[in-house]
Amino acid sequence: MNKSVSEFVLESAVERAEMVLADQRWFVLSEENFSRVEQLLERPADLAKLAELFAADSPFGKEFDFGR
């Protein structure tokens, strides 16, 4: 095993996230509920809300300060 600790931790975290998220990729719906979801997905997007979202600062782009 020729991996650094960082590589090992990252690989382990990705594998665990994939396992956890796999449960959230499959949804079982009745035919009635599936039809309702399809109707919701077919509605046009609210572009004003999307513009507002993309205009906001990303929380992931901010630097963290651990008090150093």
C-alpha positions in Angstrom: 0.0 0.0 0.0 1.9 3.0 -1.3 -0.5 5.8 -0.3 0.0 8.8 1.8 -2.3 9.3 4.8 -4.1 12.0 2.9 -4.7 9.8 -0.1 -6.0 7.0 2.1 -8.4 9.3 4.1 -9.7 10.9 0.9 -10.3 7.5 -0.8 -12.0 6.1 2.4 -14.2 9.2 2.6 -15.3 8.9 -1.0 -16.1 5.2 -0.7 -18.2 5.9 2.4 -20.0 8.8 0.8 -20.8 6.6 -2.2 -22.3 3.9 0.1 -24.4 6.4 2.0 -25.6 8.3 -1.1 -26.5 5.1 -2.9 -29.5 4.8 -0.7 -30.7 8.2 -1.8 -30.5 7.6 -5.5 -33.4 5.1 -5.8 -36.9 6.1 -5.0 -40.0 3.8 -5.2 -43.2 5.7 -6.0 -46.7 4.7 -6.7 -47.9 5.4 -10.2 -49.9 8.4 -9.0 -46.9 9.9 -7.1 -44.6 9.2 -10.1 -47.0 11.1 -12.3 -47.0 14.0 -9.9 -43.2 14.1 -9.8 -43.1 14.1 -13.6 -45.5 17.1 -13.7 -43.3 19.0 -11.2 -40.2 18.3 -13.2 -41.8 19.4 -16.5 -42.7 22.8 -15.1 -40.4 25.6 -16.4 -37.7 26.7 -14.0 -38.1 29.9 -12.0 -35.3 31.8 -13.6 -35.5 34.7 -11.1 -34.8 32.3 -8.2 -32.0 30.7 -10.2 -30.4 34.1 -10.9 -30.7 34.9 -7.2 -29.0 31.6 -6.2 -26.1 32.0 -8.7 -25.6 35.7 -7.7 -25.1 34.7 -4.0 -21.6 34.0 -2.7 -20.8 30.3 -2.5 -20.1 29.1 1.0 -17.5 26.7 -0.5 -15.5 29.6 -1.9 -14.7 31.2 1.5 -11.5 30.5 3.3 -11.7 28.9 6.7 -9.9 30.5 9.7 -9.0 28.1 12.5 -7.7 31.0 14.7 -4.2 30.8 13.5 
